[in-house]
Structures are given as structure tokens and as C-alpha cells.
Amino acid sequence: MSNRPYVALLCFIGSLAAVLMIPAWLTATAGLQCAPQTVQVNNQSSHKVDIIEFQWLNSRGNGWLSEDISPAPIARGNSWQTQILLTDLLNPETYLKARYRVLGSQISDLQFTSQRHVPSCLNAGTIMILIVDKRR
């Protein structure tokens, strides 16, 4: 009597168990279903700023994905918040930064905030971003 049917059945069960144990975000090819993230930007600089874009690090860690927003002015000492959806990620961990323009200053070029670590985009959360004066 041949053991082939039993071997085939055991291989199938083993393969099925392995697939069921892999987190869904590892098997997704179209990207994760991230939860909306609340981003709060605190302007601690000496000038009014316009937030114009959010960027998050792609899953390979070698490029940035972005979402343009309508300019959101924030007076110095004030805060502003919005919700964004981080898209096109294959891994739930990423970094987020904001791009802004300093208003009423000699500085006319666009600036970036420092990067904030997002441990998992799978759960809704609040990401705090701080804008400060940069040394020249």
C-alpha cells in the first residue's frame, strides 16, 4: 500500500497552516489597509507657516510617498490637525514628515519637518509633528 495520499495530504495541511499563520499585511500585494491617522502639527517657530504636503517613507525605505493638501496656515504658537490615510505600504511601519512654507520671512524655500516614527499604520493614532526655527 502506498503512502503517497497521506504524504500529499500532510503537505497540503502544512502549506495551509503556514499560509494561515502569515499576517495579512505580508501577503497583500496591493498594499495595506491602513487606518486613518490624525496628524497634529504644532508651530513653535517664530513665523507663520503653510503646511502643503505630507510624506511617508515607502516600505523599501528608499523613497517617499506623498499627499498634497490645500495650504493650511498655522500662526506661530498654534496647532492644526487633519486626518490622512497612508497608502501604498506593504509594511505597517513607516515615518511621516510635513512639507511647509515659511510666511513673512526671508526664507522663501520649502522646508521639511523632522521625521516622526509611525510604528503601525494598522491602528488609528495621533502623530505629533513639531515645527521649529532652523539654524542657518
PyMOL commands that set and color helices and strands:
alter all, ss='L'
color gray80, all
select helices_A, chain A and resi 4-21+24-27
alter helices_A, ss='H'
color red, helices_A
select strands_A, chain A and resi 37-43+48-57+64-74+79-84+94-103+110-112+116-118+126-131
alter strands_A, ss='S'
color yellow, strands_A
deselect
rebuild
show_as cartoon
